[in-house]
Amino acid sequence: MVQSDHLKALLRAHSVNDDEAFREAAESLIELEDRKGHRLLARDLEQSLEQPFNGRSPAMPRPRMRQDLPTDEERGLPLADIQHSSFGLERSVLADGATKTLRALSEDYGAREIFASFGLEPKRRVLFFGPPGCGKTITARALAGELGLPLLYVRFDSLISSYLGQTAANLRKLFDFANRSRWVVLFDEFDALGRSRDDPGEHGELKRVINSILQLMDGFRGDSLLIAATNHEQALDPALWRRFDEIVKFEAPEEMNRLSLLSHFLSGVKHSGADLRRLASDTEGLTGSDLEQVAIEATKQMILARRKTVSLDDLMFGLKRQRNRMALAQASEAE
C-alpha cells in the first residue's frame, strides 16, 4: 500500500505546480515500492513518470532556480543547495512538546497574511538544538514539506571564506536571496558561524561575522522561514538566543517514539511487532540516527542469511554493532 506521506507529497507538489518536487516525490514512491518487492508496480510507475508531462518531453530539462543561487566570489561556489521534501511533519517522531511547537509554528507561518492585516508578523527565526542524530535536519525538511516550500540548505564550505570580510559579504548575499522569495532556509551546524564572541579560541574575523549575523537577523523581514540547527547550543553567542522567535529542543526519543522510528525504518521488510517492542525497550538513550543504523544492520543480516523476515537475532546483532560504534566514537572523543 502506498504510504500516506508519499501521497501527500505528490498532492502538495501538484497543488503548487512544482514539477520538480512532484517528480522527486514520485521517484521516492517508486524506490519504496521496489524495496518492498513490488517490482512490476515500480516499473509501471517509472514508465508512467517518463511519459510527457504538462506538454513537455521527459528529455527536456525541468525548470530550476539553481543558476540564480548566490556564489562565493573567491571560488564561485554556490552558497546554498535547493532541496525539495517529499514529506511533511507526519514523518517527524519527536517528544510531544517539540511536535506541538512545530505544529504551532506551521500554523503561525500559514497565517502570516492575516497577521499582517492586524499589524503583526509571523515567526521567522527558529533555533533547533539538541544532541546529534535526534532529527533536527530531517525535521527542517519535514517543515519545508509541510509548508509546501523548497529548502535552501546553506553550505558552510562555501559561505566561510579565507578572505577578510568575504564571509560577511556572503551572508549578506544569502539573506538578500532569501528575501526575494519564499524558502525554509536551514543553517545546519550553526555553531560554526555563531560561536560566542567571548571564546578565546575565535579570531577577530569570526567575531565580525557574528556581528553581521545579528544585524542581518534583526533586519530580516522576508517571507522565508530561517532555521538554525546546532548540536552545541552552549557555544552560541548569548546575543543570538534573543534573535530567535521560537526555540525547539530535540532530545533522544522515548520508548514509544523509538518503536515508531523502528517501524518506519523497517517498513520495507517483514518483521515481528513483538521483536520491535523488545528492541524499543532495550534502546534507551539511542537517537533516531542510531536506530536507523540498527535497522540497516539487521536488514543486511537478513539478506546475507537469505531469509525473508528480520529476526530478533538480526535486530540484536544490529544493536550490538551500533553500540560498539558508539563506544569507539566516545573513546576517540575522550582522547
Phi, psi and omega in degrees: 000138179294133180286145186298328182292329177289320177297317179298320180295319178296314180293323180296316180294320179295321184294332180256009177058041180259094183300321183293316179295323178298315181294319180295322177294320179295318179296323177295320178296317179299316180298319179298313181296324178295319179295329179284353182092006179272066191288326177295316178297317180299318181292320178296317179296320180296319179294321178296322181295328183275359174288155178307135186237125181056035177081002181254144175287142178299340180284343181284143179296139177282149182297137179223159177249009187296330182291344180268357183297140176293150183234160175282127184295329183292315186240352180074016181274144178295144182277352180203163173245148177262127178233154177236133182266138178260013181210163179244203185291347177297339179280339184287131177241094186229171175300153185305319182298317180293320180297316179297320179297318181291321177297317179295323179296319178297317178294321180299314180294320181294339182261017188298324181290321177295317178303318183301325180292342177256009181075022181251161180239149175284169174285127184243342187235120187231140176247126170256128176219154181154175183294161179300149173081009183263007170100018182295312183292315182292331177290324175299318177296319179296321179294321176298316178296320179299321182274353181070031182243150172289153178262126176260103185266114185288132180261105182290337178294334177265325186295316183276119185247153177278348180280137180300124177084349184287327179298316178297321178296319177298320178299317179298318177301316183294315179294321178298318179296316180296330180290335187276350181211192180247122181219163155259114184261121183250117170263088178283151183053050187298337180295343176296334179255324192258029180296150183303137178291346177274355180291117182295343180278351182267140181267174187300325183297314180291332175294323176292327178297318179298319177300321178296317179301315180300316180294317182293321179293320178297322185270358186286123179227019181285178179272359180281158175253121181265128177238125173251130182238138180212148171266351187232065184297333180291343181271349183289148176296133183305326182294336180292324184302324183287347181276347184270135178281335181213144179231129182238123179266130178254135181229165176300140185293147175282174189303314181295324177290325177296321178296318178297318180295315180298319178299320179292313183293336181252021184292340182270000181226162177280144179199168178265130177298325179296321179296320180294321178295322177297315181294319180300323180286339183263006188240031179301135180092348179278145179271173176300322178296320178298315182296325177298319179294322176300314181296320179296313180298319180295318180295320178297320178298318178300315181296315181296328179276002179058040174253166181251359182227134175286127182263170176297323178298320177299315182295318180290328174297314179299321179295318179298316180299317182291321178296323177296317178298318180297320180295318178295320179295319179295321179295321179295320180293330183283341183287000000 
